[in-house]
Amino acid sequence: MTDLKDSIQQQLSELDSELDLVALEQPGSATLRLFIDHPGGVDLALCERVTRHLEHLRADYSLEVSSPGPKYSRTNPTSEPTEERP
């Protein structure tokens, strides 16, 4: 799945050079779940743009595009989402 993740990151960079693919999950054989981040934040409009940009993947997969949420630290974009500290 590393090749697929690298390919998707490249395509996202073509859409917007500041767009990061934080994580890629495949919860089922026909589903891809993408967690994206952007310095300007991730909103529904950005998720829709990404989905449209990756339209060709929808021939083989159902796409779910969302933000990693507040637990993710953009200061280390290769990090996994972390647990909130009290």
C-alpha positions in Angstrom: 0.0 0.0 0.0 3.1 2.2 0.2 3.1 2.7 -3.6 -0.6 3.7 -3.5 0.1 6.2 -0.7 3.0 7.7 -2.5 1.0 8.0 -5.7 -1.9 9.7 -3.9 0.5 12.1 -2.1 2.0 13.1 -5.5 -1.5 13.7 -6.9 -2.5 15.8 -3.9 0.7 17.8 -4.3 -0.3 18.5 -7.9 -3.7 19.8 -6.6 -2.1 21.9 -3.8 1.6 21.8 -2.8 0.7 22.4 0.8 -1.8 19.5 1.0 -0.5 16.5 3.1 -1.8 12.9 3.1 -1.5 12.2 6.8 -2.7 8.7 6.7 -4.2 6.2 4.3 -6.4 3.3 5.5 -8.0 0.5 3.7 -10.8 -0.8 6.0 -12.2 -3.0 3.4 -11.1 -4.3 0.0 -13.2 -1.6 -1.8 -12.7 1.4 0.5 -9.9 3.9 0.9 -9.9 6.3 3.8 -7.7 9.4 3.4 -6.8 11.7 6.2 -5.6 15.0 4.8 -4.2 18.2 6.3 -3.5 21.7 5.1 -2.0 24.8 6.8 -5.3 26.6 6.1 -7.3 23.8 7.7 -9.5 21.1 6.2 -13.1 21.8 5.5 -15.8 20.1 3.5 -14.9 22.1 0.3 -11.3 20.9 0.4 -12.5 17.3 1.0 -14.7 17.6 -2.0 -11.9 19.0 -4.2 -9.7 16.1 -3.2 -12.4 13.6 -3.9 -13.0 15.1 -7.4 -9.2 15.3 -8.0 -8.9 11.5 -7.2 -12.1 10.6 -9.2 -10.2 7.9 -11.2 -9.7 5.9 -8.0 -13.5 5.7 -7.6 -13.5 3.0 -10.3 -12.0 0.6 -7.8 -12.6 2.1 -4.4 -15.1 4.0 -2.4 -13.3 7.1 -1.1 -13.6 8.7 2.4 -11.7 11.9 2.7 -11.5 13.8 6.0 -9.2 15.7 8.5 -7.2 13.8 11.0 -8.8 15.9 13.7 -7.3 18.0 16.5 -5.2 15.2 17.9 -2.8 15.4 14.9 0.2 17.8 15.3 1.1 19.5 12.0 4.5 20.3 13.5 5.4 16.7 12.7 3.4 15.7 9.7 4.8 12.2 9.6 3.6 11.5 13.2 0.6 9.4 13.9 -2.4 11.1 15.6 -1.7 11.3 19.3 -4.0 11.0 22.3 -5.1 14.3 23.9 -3.3 15.2 27.1 -5.3 16.4 30.1 
